[in-house]
């Protein structure tokens, strides 16, 4: 057989799939030739990815209505678990509102949890913050690749569940804590500023202006004294309690979710889809998810529109699983199955969006705060591959996030029935009066007939309705008075994290946002104490406190942490004294993942009662192996609301903060 014939046969074998070769994907997907790191390859038994996808209008360098490219916006955290009472203080207005599942939180927002409660925030694909009862926390910085939270009081567990390049910091009045790689770090701050740091998994670095110390898994650091010169002890961590067990259950629930196999790493909230629906295969789109809901259910009906600076009108869905399907991907009506969600390309980028809908206006009878002459506002979920026209981002906001006048467009006499495919299906169109929209009342839905759909006004860009204070709420419930509401703006927080340019990003005051919208649409403006640490044993009363950065009587160059004799206290940045006698055998319970549990929103509040107790007292612990010196100190105050700077900068600057709560 000639060499030419052999080469021809090999080429045929590769292209036909007999031999492995470069797989060709539909051009609109832009798939890489290999799976993205962190996801398994195509599972055996699943059908291959379809090749006959419908054409995607924006396949080549998608351009939106305002000419801006499709790109990520400001990072947003998800409030994904709430047990008991919780409130949010908004960073743009300073208002306290009731917390709600699926509330979008941004840098400058604060979360407060009432007694016996708990909550969980997902900051990105791999970083989670869990708050115990009587805890107040502020998101001081939230950028791509950088997260920082400030703990004014209470107990949190910062969980890095998946390794990522994101730099994270837990800032307290006395120290800054940085989780190292995949880790679970428990931080508790008492009213007097004294702090416990327990590393349940992985490692953590603790920074002060005097120096840096390292904590290994199974150990605990106690910090007390002045923030300018604190002292510390490192001892064995106490036994696990109810709070740690609940956190482990959350880990198992998230890691055991099967839905994440179908989703890009950009998509958050996929862990809640398993129990709420089923995955199927549609030859037109590939893997799609269908929720278990009533026959009359339709997307973007059971929830409300909330105003968020930068993003403007943002959908908050009332379903416990209502995060991923309403901020990523698109919906369509699947014959024989009902409404189904197509998450989009698994290996491409999937940016978070405030909602994937198209807006339109119709009817008369407008009032104050409503522009362009229609009295009702409707919306339709976008079907797969329909062009998304954003109403936020660079094209709609100026350099400081202010809405630019003239960036609102309405096209009159447009046939919505022909423009959006989902408008042709039952309950695919949702509408309320413009006044109810502005008042934040979305339960009074109105019907839209086909004649109205054929003569509606298509909205391209921002909806011409000026937001009111009612649109800042995530639900109809008032904020709970039981949640802590300390003046976090008057507290100092130590930070080592340096923000780009040395200044934190500012939130735009809500009043300024209102004025910008009015200008754009041509309107006129209308005239308890903790008693020390919770539960648990008191720190050892014997021995000496040590100062960070000061040399002790002797140094021990041992890479493993050694026991500190008689509960000795140390100064940050200094080697620790040699142990007296032999260290006791380390006895830390092994961490075991519990069985996967039902979604947390179906579970009662944890049994720890908001005040977990520590068992076993304190045990001596090994000494840190390396000593490190921290950079120049950087105390900061959180930014005042509205309009102040986000905290988290470091570099010695101070800023002040305020906080910001559904049904």
KEGU-178376 format. One record per residue: residue in three letters; x, y, z of N, C-alpha, C in turn. Coordinates in steps of 0.02 Angstrom, whole numbers, plus 50000, padded with zeros to 5 digits. Each point is the difference from the previous one (the first is absolute). Example, Ala and Ser with C-alpha at 12.3 -4.5 7.8 and 13.67 -1.06 7.14 Angstrom:
REM KEGU-178376
ALA506604971650390499555005950000500455006050000 SER499825005349964500425005950003499615005550037 
END
This chain:
REM KEGU-178376
UNK500434994050000499575006050000500455006350000 UNK499855004549955500435005949994499925004550060 UNK500525004150013499985004850055499445005049990 UNK499875002049939499465004949986499334997250020 UNK499894993549986499364996950017499914999450076 UNK500554998450034499984999450074499815006850031 UNK500305005449975499845006650027499275001849988 UNK499744998349942499305001549985499544996250047 UNK500144993650013499594996050045500025002750072 UNK500595002150022500065002850067499605006450006 UNK500015004249950499615006250002499264998750003 UNK499774995049962499294998250003499814997350068 UNK500444996050031499854997150066499945005450053 UNK500435005049997499985005350050499365004149994 UNK499855002149939499415004349990499354996450013 UNK499994993449993499384996250012499924997950072 UNK500515001250042499944998350071500254993150016 UNK500264996249949500274993450015500625000750043 UNK500415004949985500595001550040499905006750034 UNK500305000950061499915006450034500325005749961 UNK499685005549998500275005849966499705006350029 UNK500135005649968499735006350023499265000349987 UNK499605000750053499285000349991499795007049979 UNK499535000449954499765006449976499355001750034 UNK499975006050028499405002350035499655005349958 UNK499365001150013499645005249964500355006750009 UNK500055004049945500395006250005499735004950051 UNK499344999850014499735004950047500204998450071 UNK500244994050014500184998350069500715002050017 UNK500464999549952500685001850016500304995450052 UNK499844993550000500264995350050500754999249992 UNK500364999250053500704998149995500054992649983 UNK500574997749975500064993049981500004995350059 UNK500115002450061500014995650058499585003150055 UNK499734995850046499595002750054500395004950043 UNK499645004950027500315004850046500214996550063 UNK500555002250029500264996950060499485000350055 UNK499934994450036499534999750055499354996649982 UNK499904998449936499404996449980500204993449968 UNK499614994750013500164993649969499835000149927 UNK500314995649959499824999649930499294997349993 UNK499754999849939499324997749987499894993250032 UNK499484999450041499884993950037499764994449953 UNK500214994050014499804994349959499254999150005 UNK499684998849944499284998949999499615006249982 UNK500335005849998499665006149979500045000649924 UNK499495002749969500045000949928500525005249982 UNK500304999349940500505004949980499685006849990 UNK500425005250002499755006749989499725000549929 UNK499415002949992499705000549934500395004849956 UNK499974998649934500365004249952499525004849964 UNK499364998750005499525004049962499675005550039 UNK500385004050037499715005450040499705005249954 UNK499475003150024499735005749961500525005549994 UNK499985003949947500495005349993499935005150056 UNK500565002450024499995005050054500125006849970 UNK499535004750008500075006549967500635003750018 UNK500224999650063500585003850022500624995850004 UNK500054994849957500554995250006500685003449990 UNK500045004649952500645003149986500065006650038 UNK500425000050052500125006150039499365003550017 UNK499614997250047499335002750014500025007450017 UNK499575003749968499925007150014499305001350025 UNK499925004250049499355001450028499715006349969 UNK499415001950026499645005649970500415006550002 UNK500405000950050500375006250007500704999449971 UNK500164994449968500654999249969500534997350047 UNK499844998850064500494997550048500074992449991 UNK500604997350008500084992849993499714996350060 UNK499874993749990499764995750055500594998950047 UNK499945002150063500564999750046499744999550071 UNK500434997950047499764999450070499885006850031 UNK499525000150046499855006150037500314999750069 UNK499735004050046500255000150069499854993350033 UNK500464997350040499874993750034499415000650049 UNK499634994650006499404999850042500034993650042 UNK499855000550065499974994250044499274997950008 UNK499904993650012499324997350009499874998450073 UNK499445002450026499784997950066499594993649990 UNK500324994250011499714993749980499684996050056 UNK500135001650063499714996350057499815005150053 UNK499394999450026499795004050057499614995550047 UNK500214999550062499624996850054499895005250054 UNK499375001250017499855005150050499975006949968 UNK500125005150041499955007049978500685002649975 UNK499975003649945500605003249972499805006449965 UNK500445004850002499885006549968500615001949959 UNK499885004549952500535002649957499995007650004 UNK500585002850008500055007349995500325001649934 UNK499645003649958500235001449932500565005250001 UNK500504998749959500575004449997499885006449961 UNK499465000249959499885006049960499515004950034 UNK499584997550045499525004450032500065000250076 UNK500324994950030500034999550072499384997250032 UNK499504998049960499374997350027500094992850023 UNK499674998550056499944993050022499394997049968 UNK500084994249968499454996549968500034992750022 UNK499434996549997499994992950018500404995949949 UNK500424995550025500374995649955499534995049968 UNK500184997649941499594995249964500464995349961 UNK499774993849990500374995449958500095002949931 UNK500584998949972500185002349933500095007549995 UNK500065003550057500145007149997500715001149973 UNK500075004449951500675001649974500345005250045 UNK500614998650021500375004550044500645002249966 UNK500175006350011500595002949969500465002850054 UNK500605002149980500465003050047499695006150033 UNK500055000450065499695005450038499374997850036 UNK499704994449980499414997450035500214996250063 UNK499565000150051500134996550062499444995150014 UNK500164994650036499524994950019500024999250075 UNK499414999950031499944999150072499524994350014 UNK500204995350042499604994150015499785000350073 UNK499354998650011499725000350067500184994050042 UNK499815000150064500154994450046499734993449972 UNK500404994650009499824993249980499914999349924 UNK500245004749962499944999649928500664998049967 UNK499994999649934500604998649962499875002149928 UNK500535001149963499955002149930500634997949964 UNK499944999549933500584998449959500005004549938 UNK500595002849986500105003949939500494996349955 UNK499854999849936500484997449951500295005949964 UNK500665001050009500345005749970500194998749928 UNK500204993849985500164998049932499984992449997 UNK500304997249948499964992849990500264995950059 UNK500525002450034500314996050052499995002850070 UNK499765006250010500045003350065499315001150030 UNK499924997750063499375000450036500135003050069 UNK499525004050025500025002850067499384997850037 UNK500084996950058499444997750041499995003950065 UNK499415002950015499935004450058499564996650052 UNK500215000350062499604997450056499555005650026 UNK499594998250049499555004950030500385005650035 UNK499685005850004500295006050032500665001949968 UNK500024999849935500615001749963499855005749951 UNK500475004549995499955005549953500635000249956 UNK499894999849935500554999549952499885004849942 UNK500535002749974499965004449942500454997549944 UNK499745000249938500424998549942500375006449983 UNK500635000350017500375006349990500335000349932 UNK500124994249968500285000149932499784993649965 UNK499795000849938499774994349961500175001549927 UNK500574997449981500245001049932500204993349971 UNK500094999849934500234993849969500714998650025 UNK500074994450036500654998150027500155002750068 UNK499525003550033500145002950066499365000650039 UNK499984997150059499435000450046500245002350068 UNK499625004450032500165001950069499345001150038 UNK499974997350059499435001150044500265002950066 UNK499575003950034500165002850065499524997250051 UNK500264997450055499594997250054499995004850058 UNK499435003150012499945004750056499894996450065 UNK499614994649998499874995950060499724993449977 UNK500074994850043499694993749986500484994849972 UNK499714994949967500364994049979499874998749926 UNK500534999049962499944998049930500484994349986 UNK499834996049951500474995149971500105001949927 UNK500625001449982500175001549931500254993649968 UNK499634997749949500154993649969500245001049929 UNK500624998149987500264999749932499914992749979 UNK499464998749966499814993149985500374997349939 UNK500185004649955500364997949939500585004749990 UNK500584997349986500595004149989499895004849943 UNK500205006250009499935005049948500545005350011 UNK500145004149950500505005450010499745005950040 UNK499374999850022499725005650037500375001150066 UNK500175006250014500305001950064499445002250047 UNK499974997050059499465001350048500285002450066 UNK499625004150035500215002550065499395001050044 UNK500064997850064499515001450051500315005350045 UNK499725005949999500275005650037499625000950065 UNK500365000350056499705001050066500315006350030 UNK499745002450057500315006050030500734999250019 UNK500224993850013500684999150025500474997049948 UNK499764995349959500444996449954499654999149933 UNK500384998149950499744998049935500184992749989 UNK499534996049978500094992849991499954998349926 UNK500484996349975499994997949930499994992549996 UNK499454997049975499994992849989500514998149946 UNK500334994450010500514997749953499724994049961 UNK499915000949936499744994849955499334997450026 UNK499834993749985499374997250023500034999450076 UNK499525003250034500045000450073499325001750029 UNK499954998850065499415001950039500265003650062 UNK499895006650004500275004250053499425003050038 UNK499984998850064499465002450044500275005950040 UNK499655005749995500225006150033499445002650043 UNK500165001450063499505002550048500265006350033 UNK499605005349998500205006550027499525001850056 UNK500285001350059499615002150058499925007649999 UNK499525002850038499905007250000500625004050019 UNK500434997150041500605003750020500564999449949 UNK499884996749943500504999449948500434993950005 UNK499984996450057500394993850005499734994949951 UNK500444995849974499844995949942500254992950008 UNK499604995249976500204993149993500054998449926 UNK500514996449981500084997749930500154992550003 UNK499554996149973500074992750000500044997749928 UNK500524996149984500074997249933499764992850002 UNK499424998749971499724993349998500274996049941 UNK500195003549948500274996649941500505004649966 UNK500564997249977500505004049965500435004150047 UNK500165006149979500445004450038499765007249994 UNK500275004350043499825007149997500595004150025 UNK500075006049972500485005050024499635005550037 UNK500305002350055499715005350040500495005949999 UNK499765005949980500425005949992499825005350052 UNK500515003250026499935006050041500535004949977 UNK499995006150028500515004849981500684998050028 UNK500024995450048500634998050030500314993949967 UNK499604996149966500274993949971499454995349977 UNK500214994149977499554995149971500134993250032 UNK499464996350012500054993250027499594995449956 UNK500184993750002499674994849960499654995150046 UNK499394998049981499624995250039499874993949956 UNK500164994150026499884993849964499324997150019 UNK499784995449959499374996650012499994996750070 UNK499445000750035499924997150066500245004350056 UNK500225006249985500255004650052499565006250005 UNK500085003650055499625006050013500465005550025 UNK499885006049977500365005850025499515004450039 UNK500225002250059499645004750041500375006649997 UNK499645005449986500315006649994499645004850047 UNK500385004050037499715005050044500465006050002 UNK499755005350033500415005950009499865005449948 UNK500425005150002499925005749956500134998049928 UNK499615002649952500144998549929500685002349978 UNK500285005050034500665002549982500564995250022 UNK499874995950049500514995450025499664994050033 UNK499664995849962499634994450030500474994450021 UNK499744995750043500364994050020499564994049988 UNK500324994149994499644994249977500264993650033 UNK499604994949996500204993150016499764995449944 UNK500384994849987499794994749955499934993650041 UNK499414997149998499854994050038499644995149955 UNK499904994050025499604995249961499285002649995 UNK499704998749943499305002149990499554995650042 UNK499455002950026499514995950037499654995249953 UNK499654995250029499634995149961499475003449958 UNK499814996949947499485002649956499345000550038 UNK499615005049980499355000950031499465000349946 UNK499405001950019499445000049953500115004749941 UNK500345005650012500135004749945500464996849948 UNK500534996750022500464996749953499644994549963 UNK499574996250034499654994649967499535002749945 UNK499665005650015499575002949949500405002449940 UNK500585002950013500425002349945500234994049958 UNK500174994450033500204994049963499424997449957 UNK499395000350027499424997849961499915004349938 UNK500115006550007499965004349942500534998249948 UNK500614998650023500524997949954499804993849960 UNK499744995050036499814993849967499435001149951 UNK499535004350018499435001549956500245003349935 UNK500465004750006500255003649941500444995549957 UNK500464996450032500464995849962499654994049969 UNK499454997850030499654994249973499505001649946 UNK499905006349984499515001949950500204997549931 UNK499534996549967500134997449933499905005249946 UNK499605005150014499855004949948500635003849978 UNK500495000650043500605003749981500374996749942 UNK499884993549987500324996749944499775002949934 UNK499425003250000499715002749938500145007449992 UNK500325003250048500055007350002500725002449996 UNK500085005949973500645003450000500195002050072 UNK500645000750013500225002450065499785007150012 UNK499825003749949499765006850009499315000250033 UNK499634994549997499314999950023499974997750073 UNK499735004250043499924998550071499294997750015 UNK499924996450054499334997950022499764993549970 UNK500424996649962499794993749969499854994550050 UNK500275000550061499894994850050499264999450020 UNK499605005249990499304999950020499544997149947 UNK500264998249942499584997649946499844992650006 UNK500434996150033499904992750003499324998050027 UNK499815002950056499384998050034499395003449972 UNK500095004849954499435004049977499804998649928 UNK500324995249967499834998649931500424994249974 UNK500034999449934500374994549969500345002449937 UNK500544996949983500365001549939499784995349945 UNK499975002749940499824996049942500405002349940 UNK499894996549945500385001449939499525002249945 UNK500135005849972499625002649944500475000449940 UNK499834996549945500455000149942500165007049974 UNK499565004850014500125006849976500525003850041 UNK500064998350065500435003950045500494995950041 UNK499894993650007500424996050044499664999050067 UNK500405000350054499734998950067499615006150023 UNK499374998950021499575005350025499704997650066 UNK499785004950041499734998450066499275002250002 UNK499564995550026499295001450005499804999950073 UNK499745005650028499815000150071499364996050013 UNK499944997650061499394996650022499535005450028 UNK499545002349959499565005550018499294998449975 UNK499535004450017499314999049978499945001349925 UNK499484997449967499935000949928499925007349979 UNK499775004350044499905007049983500615004450014 UNK500534997050027500605003850017500355002549936 UNK500325005750006500425002749946500565004050031 UNK500575000549967500575003750028499875007550004 UNK500325003250048499975007250012499295002350018 UNK499644995950037499345002050025499964999950076 UNK500354995450032499974999250072500615003450032 UNK499985006550003500575003850027499865007449993 UNK500535004150001499915007249995500635003249972 UNK499895006149973500565003949974500275004550055 UNK500655000050008500355003950051500505004549965 UNK500105006050026500495004649971500674999050032 UNK500514998849958500694999550023500425005049961 UNK500425003950035500415004649963500494996049956 UNK500185002949945500374997149945499554995849955 UNK499624995350030499594995549959499295002749988 UNK499765004550040499325002349991499504994650020 UNK499494998949958499464995350018500274992949999 UNK499934996750058500284993350011499464995450027 UNK499944994149972499494995250021500224996250061 UNK499554999550050500104995850060499444994950000 UNK500174993749988499494994849996499864997050068 UNK499374998250013499804997450064500144992550008 UNK500134996549945500164992850005500674999150034 UNK500074995150046500654998950032500564998549951 UNK499834997249942500504998449950500075005749948 UNK499685005750013499935005149948500585004749993 UNK500614997549997500575004349986500284998749931 UNK500294994149990500314998449935499525000849941 UNK499394997250001499575000349940499745007049984 UNK500115004950044499735006749986500555005249990 UNK500634997950005500555004649988500504997449949 UNK499894994049976500414997049947499534996249953 UNK500234998949939499634995849954499345002949978 UNK499554995849977499365002349973499484994550006 UNK499375001949995499434995550007499644999049934 UNK499694994249992499564998849942499484994850020 UNK499454999949963499464995350014500114993749960 UNK500094994550036500174993649968499374995649998 UNK499774998549941499394996249992500044993350037 UNK499494998750040499974993850039500355000450066 UNK500395005250013500385000750062499845006450037 UNK499835005349964499885006450030500615004549994 UNK500035005150042500555004849997500654996650021 UNK500525001049959500664997050013500535005449994 UNK500534998950037500565004850003500604997349963 UNK500255004049953500614998349962500575004250029 UNK500494996950034500525003950035500525003049954 UNK500024998149937500505002849955500634995749998 UNK500515002649969500624996249990500334998450066 UNK500184993750009500314998050062500725002450006 UNK500345000549944500715001850002500135007149974 UNK499475003849987500095007049983499895004350061 UNK500045006549991499875004750055499255001250006 UNK499765000250062499305001450015499985005650051 UNK499885006149977500005005650046499355000350039 UNK500065002350063499405001250041499635006049972 UNK499344999449995499595005649976499425001150048 UNK499755006150005499455001350047499364996249982 UNK499914998449937499444995949976500104999049925 UNK499744994549974500034998749928499315000749972 UNK499785006249991499335001449976500025005749949 UNK499445000949966499885005849959499415003950029 UNK500075006750007499485004250028499595003249943 UNK499375001650015499595003949955499485003850040 UNK499725005349970499495004050032499375000249957 UNK499445001150031499375000449963499485003550043 UNK499475002449968499455003350037500175007150019 UNK499495003550026500095006950020499915000850075 UNK499935006250021499875001450071500625000250041 UNK500515003649979500635000250036499945004850060 UNK500474999450045500035004450057500715002550010 UNK500125003250057500675002650013500514994350003 UNK500585001249972500534995050003500004995249942 UNK499535000649954499964995549943500075004249936 UNK500464998049957500115003949939499754996549938 UNK500005003649944499854997549934499284997949990 UNK499545002050044499304999949985499634993450003 UNK500274994850031499594994050008499884998650074 UNK499424996850014499794999150069500124993250028 UNK500234995349958500134993150023500684997749976 UNK500314995750039500664997249983499944992449998 UNK500264997149946500004992849993500704997449986 UNK500104993650010500644996949986499904992849976 UNK500484997649960499984993349970500684996850010 UNK500034993750025500654996750005500294998849931 UNK500645001249993500334998949935500064992549987 UNK499884998049938500094993149978500734999049980 UNK500234993849995500704998849980500185003649936 UNK500565003450001500315003449943499655006549980 UNK499495002150038499725006649986500485005350028 UNK500065005549966500485005250017499815003350066 UNK500485000450045499905003450064500225007249994 UNK499575004750017500155007149998500075002650072 UNK500625000950024500095002050070499765007150014 UNK499815001150061499815006750023500485002450055 UNK500624997749998500495001550051500694999849968 UNK500515001750040500694999349977500285006449971 UNK500554999349964500375005849976499585004449954 UNK499584996949959499605003949954499455004150032 UNK499814998050062499445003350033500225004150060 UNK500604999050024500235003550060500655003749985 UNK500095005550035500615003849993500564997050040 UNK500545003850008500594997350032499894998150072 UNK499535003250035499864998350070499354996250007 UNK499744997249945499404996050004499365003949994 UNK500025006249977499405004149995499684999049932 UNK499344999149999499644999049938500085006149955 UNK500184998949938500115005449953499345001949967 UNK499825006350001499375002349969500004998349926 UNK499424998049975499944998349930500124992849985 UNK500184995950049500144993049989499384995750010 UNK499425002849990499384996450005499665000349932 UNK499824994249972499704999949934499364996049999 UNK499485002649966499364996649993499815000149927 UNK499844994249973499784999449931499254998650002 UNK499605004449972499274999550003499734995349946 UNK499404997450014499634995849953500414994149976 UNK500244996150048500384993949985499584994050017 UNK500014994949959499634993950012500404995550046 UNK499865000350065500374996050049499894992549987 UNK499424998349975499834993049986500504997049950 UNK500215004049952500484997649950500725001350020 UNK500115004650046500695001750020500294994850048 UNK499604997650047500244995250050499614993549994 UNK500354994549991499674993649990499584997950061 UNK500255001650060499654997950060499355003850011 UNK499885005549964499375003750006499424996049971 UNK500144994749964499474996049968499754994450045 UNK500294999250059499824994350043499645002550063 UNK499644995350031499605001750059500435003050055 UNK499785005750025500345003550055500715002249982 UNK500165000049936500665002349981500095007550007 UNK499455003750003500025007250008499745001850070 UNK500365004250036499795002450065499985007649998 UNK499495003050032499955007349998499665002550064 UNK500195006050019499685003650055499935007249979 UNK499615003950037499955007149985500675003450018 UNK500145005549965500625003550013500035002650072 UNK499425002050027499995002350070500164994450048 UNK499724994049988500174994350043500734998249994 UNK500275000449940500714998549989500425004750043 UNK499845006349999500385004950039499904999250075 UNK499414997750020499864998950072500284993550025 UNK500274995949955500264993550021499474994850013 UNK499415000849968499444995350009499934996049935 UNK500164993550002500004996049940499504994250003 UNK499594999950053499504994750004499365001849961 UNK499925006449982499415002149962500134999649925 UNK500104994049975500154999249929499385001549958 UNK500115002649941499455001649955500084995949936 UNK499434998449969500024996249938500195004249940 UNK500314996849951500205003449939499744995949941 UNK499565002949959499734996249944500455000949938 UNK499844996149949500434999949941500015006849964 UNK499435003550000499985006649969500485004850034 UNK500034999950066500465004350036500724998149985 UNK500144993549994500684997849985500215002349930 UNK499545000749955500165001949932500105007549992 UNK499815003950051500065007349995500375002950061 UNK500454996250028500365002150060500605004349982 UNK500325002650052500625003949992500584995950027 UNK500464998349957500574995950018500525004350035 UNK500234997850058500515003750038500684997349983 UNK500445004449977500704998249987500435003950050 UNK500244996550051500395003450051499595000650064 UNK500145005350039499715000750066499245001149996 UNK499644996850045499285001150005499885007150024 UNK499585003949965499915007150018499555001050060 UNK500204997250056499645000850063500515001850054 UNK499885005450034500465002150054499894995750061 UNK500534996950026499914995750059499825004150062 UNK499624996950044499825003050064500334996150056 UNK499935002450061500294996450058499704993150007 UNK499384999049976499694993450003500374994949957 UNK500345002349948500354995549955500684997850028 UNK500185002550059500614997850032499904993750042 UNK499374998150011499844994350043500024993549961 UNK500214994650033500014993449969499364996150012 UNK499565002750042499374996750016499525005250029 UNK499394997750016499515004450030500085000550076 UNK500424995950029500085000050073500445005850022 UNK499875002750059500455005150028500634996750027 UNK500515003950007500624997550030499884998350073 UNK500294994450022499904997750068500395004450049 UNK499665001950054500345003950053500444995650043 UNK499954993349992500394995450042500714999249975 UNK500155002249939500684999149974500455005650025 UNK500644998550013500465005250024500075005749950 UNK500015006150026500085005849957500515004850030 UNK500604997650009500525004250027500235005149950 UNK500335005150024500265005249956500684997849975 UNK499984995849949500624997349973500445005549970 UNK499675005649979500385005549972500475003250050 UNK499884998950065500435003050051500544995250023 UNK500054994149970500504995150020500605000249954 UNK500574998250029500604999149960500094992649985 UNK500244998649939500144993249980500714999749972 UNK500384995150024500674999349975499994996249934 UNK500385002449951500024996849934500705000149973 UNK500194994549968500634999749964499895000249925 UNK499374999049979499854999749928500015006949970 UNK500385000849947500065006449966499574999949938 UNK499545004849994499595000449941500385003549944 UNK499854998549937500355003349945499925007650004 UNK500565003449992499985007350004499975002850070 UNK499964995550050500005002250069499355002750025 UNK499464999449961499355002750021499464995049984 UNK499534999450045499454995349990499495003049951 UNK499634995649968499495002149953499405002750037 UNK499715005549976499455003350035499334997549975 UNK499514999950044499304998949981499695006849984 UNK499555000049953499665006249981499405001050045 UNK499945005850033499425001250044499354999249961 UNK499504997250033499374998549966499675006449974 UNK500035005450038499705006349977500325002349934 UNK500644998949994500345001949938499784995549942 UNK499894993650014499744995649949499315002149977 UNK499565001750047499335002449982500035006149955 UNK500425004850018500065006049959500244998549930 UNK500464995249994500264998249934499454996949957 UNK499584995750029499464996949962499505005349979 UNK499825004550045499535005349983500265004149941 UNK500645001550002500295003949946499984996149935 UNK500124993550003500024995949940499314999449967 UNK499484999850041499324999049972499615006649997 UNK500335005550016499695006549991499485001750052 UNK500084997750062499515001550052500235005850043 UNK499545002750038500155005150049500014996950069 UNK500455001950041500054997250067499435002450044 UNK499724995850043499485001950047500305004350055 UNK499395005949998500225004250054500164994650062 UNK507104879351310500074995750063500734998550011 UNK500174999850038500714998350011500104992549995 UNK500624997949982500174992949995500194997150068 UNK500255004350045500274997350062500644996249988 UNK500455002949959500604996449979499844995849940 UNK500364994649991499884995649944499384995950013 UNK499654998049944499414996050008500174993150027 UNK499624997750049500104993250025500724999150018 UNK500244994149996500714998649998500385001950063 UNK500594997450003500445001250056500345006749993 UNK500175003050055500365006349998500734998649982 UNK500355004949970500704999149985500394998650065 UNK500564996749991500414998150058500205006350039 UNK499974999650065500165005750042500745000150019 UNK500354994549990500704999850020500445001749940 UNK500635001250014500475001449947499995007449980 UNK500435001749954500085006949979499715001149931 UNK499715005949992499805002249933500625002349963 UNK500024998949936500575002149960499775005049948 UNK500465004449980499865005249952500224997849931 UNK499605002049949500194998849931500635004049985 UNK500484996849968500605003549977500565000450050 UNK499904997550062500535000350050500314993150010 UNK500654999650005500324993450010499864997450070 UNK499894993450006499904997050066500664998150030 UNK499974996050053500624997950033500404995149958 UNK499674996149959500354995149959499574998549940 UNK500334998249945499644998249939500094992649987 UNK499494997149970500024992849984499904999349925 UNK500524998549961499944999349928499694993349981 UNK499374999150016499664993749985499455001449950 UNK499964996349945499485001449950499314998450023 UNK499924996250053499344998450026499845004450060 UNK499365001550009499825004050058500084995850063 UNK500305003150051500124996650064499585003150054 UNK499894996350053499575002450055500315006050034 UNK499585004750018500235005650038499924998450074 UNK500535000750039499974998050070499545004350041 UNK499584996650039499585003450050499585005649970 UNK499784999249939499575005149970500355006649987 UNK500634999849980500375006249990499715004049942 UNK500015006750007499765004449947500605003049964 UNK499915001549937500565002249957499835006649966 UNK500535003149974499935005949959500074997849927 UNK499595003049955500054998349930500685002149973 UNK500274995949955500635001549967500614997650037 UNK499924996650058500584997750038499994992450004 UNK500604996850000500024992750012499734998650069 UNK499764993950010499694998250064500494996250043 UNK499915000150066500474996750046499974992549992 UNK500564996950017500034992749997499524997050050 UNK499664994649983499534996950046500354997050060 UNK499665000250056500264996950060499734992950003 UNK500434995249994499784993050001499744998049931 UNK499704994449998499764997349936499285002349987 UNK499865001149936499325002049981499544994150004 UNK499395001150022499524994550001499844997649930 UNK499794993949995499834997349935499405003749972 UNK500075001749936499455003749968499394995549995 UNK499435002850020499394996149998499445004349971 UNK499985000449934499505003949966499544995249962 UNK499365000450009499554995449965500085000549925 UNK500004994349965500045000049928499365002849971 UNK500085003949946499425003049967499704995049952 UNK499384998450009499664995449955499405003449969 UNK499924999149935499445003149966499364996350016 UNK499485003650023499374996750015499644997949937 UNK499484996150008499604998249943499675006249971 UNK499935000049935499695005749967499295001050026 UNK499865006250019499355001550029499565003749951 UNK499385001050020499545003849959500225007249998 UNK499765003949951500205007049996499875003650066 UNK500465004650015499995003250066499375003950012 UNK499685002449946499415004150012499424995750025 UNK500084993349998499484995750026500164997550070 UNK500595001850024500204997850066499825005250052 UNK499854997850061499905005050053500665003250019 UNK499955005050040500615003450022500454995150037 UNK500665000949994500464995450034499864999750075 UNK500174994250029499834998850070500495003250048 UNK500525003349972500505002950046499725006150036 UNK499415002249979499675005550036500355006649995 UNK500405000849948500335006449989500625000950043 UNK500104995750049500585000650043500324993250010 UNK500394997849952500314993550007500484999950060 UNK500054994350031500444999350058500624996249980 UNK500535001450034500634996749987500104994450052 UNK500224994349976500114994450046500744998750011 UNK500154997550057500684997650012500495005250024 UNK499805006350005500465005050023500565001349950 UNK500535003350021500565001549957500574995250013 UNK500334998049946500584995750007500605003349968 UNK500594998950027500595003049969500074997849928 UNK500335004049961500044998749929500715001349975 UNK500214997049946500685001149975500135007249979 UNK500635001649996500225006849983500045000949924 UNK499845006049975500075001349928500714999049978 UNK500094997649939500664998649973500355006149974 UNK499655004349961500345005849974499695006350027 UNK500405005050007499755006550022500055004649940 UNK499485004049990500005004649945499855007050024 UNK500235004849964499885007050019499485003049955 UNK499525003150029499465003149960500235006749974 UNK499685002549946500165006749976499745005350048 UNK500055006249978499785005550042499284999050021 UNK499825002250061499324998950023499495003649957 UNK499394997349999499485003149960499354999150035 UNK499835005050041499345000050032499525003749955 UNK499384997950001499515003449957499335000150033 UNK499625004949983499305000250019499594998749939 UNK499424996650011499594998649942499685006349973 UNK499854999849934499775006049966499305002050021 UNK499875006550007499335002150020499514998949943 UNK499384998450019499484999449950499555006150006 UNK499785002949946500184998049932500615003649974 UNK500304997049948500515003449962500694999550027 UNK500114996450056500674999550026500414994849963 UNK500644999650018500424995149968499904993150029 UNK500114994849959500004993350027500614998950043 UNK499904996450054500574998450042500434994849967 UNK500544998250033500404994549976500645002249967 UNK500165006250002500585002249963500654998650033 UNK500085001250062500664999650030500395006349983 UNK500654999750013500435005649983499915005950047 UNK499684998950057499965005250050499445004949991 UNK499594999249948499465004849992499404997750040 UNK499585004850019499404998450038499405001849959 UNK499484995950006499375001749969499434997650044 UNK499425002849990499434998650044499454996549962 UNK499584996050035499504995849966499315000350030 UNK499514998349961499334998750024499764993549969 UNK499414997850021499754993749973499345000749964 UNK499744994849974499354999749971499544994550011 UNK498424987649951499584996250011499414998649968 UNK498654989649954499524996749958499484997750044 UNK499714997149997499344998550019500004997150069 
END
